[in-house]
Amino acid sequence: MVTHDLKTALRGSRILYLRDGGVVGDHRMPNYGEDDLRERRNNLTSFLEDMGW
C-alpha cells in the first residue's frame, strides 16, 4: 500500500520512505494492536521527521 495519510500508515508494520523514486528510509514497528497507539504515533512521527517530512 502507498499512502500519504499518517492515520493509515500507523497500521503498517514496515514503513518505507521514498524520495526521488528510491528508498531512503526503512522503519519497522510491531504489528498493529500490539502496542499503545500514542507510542506508535510518536514512534512513526519521529521517524518521518528524521526523514525530513
QUIJOHU-V146272 format. One record per backbone hydrogen bond with DSSP energy under -0.5 kcal/mol. NH is the residue of the N-H (numbers start at 1). CO is the residue of the C=O. Records with the same first field share a line. If there is no record, write none. Layout:
NH->CO ; CO
This chain:
6->4
9->5
10->6
11->8
12->9
15->27
16->14
17->25
18->16
19->22
22->19
24->17 ; 22
25->17
27->15
29->13
34->31
40->36
41->37
42->38
43->39
44->40
45->41
46->42
47->43
48->44
49->45
50->46
51->47
52->49
53->48
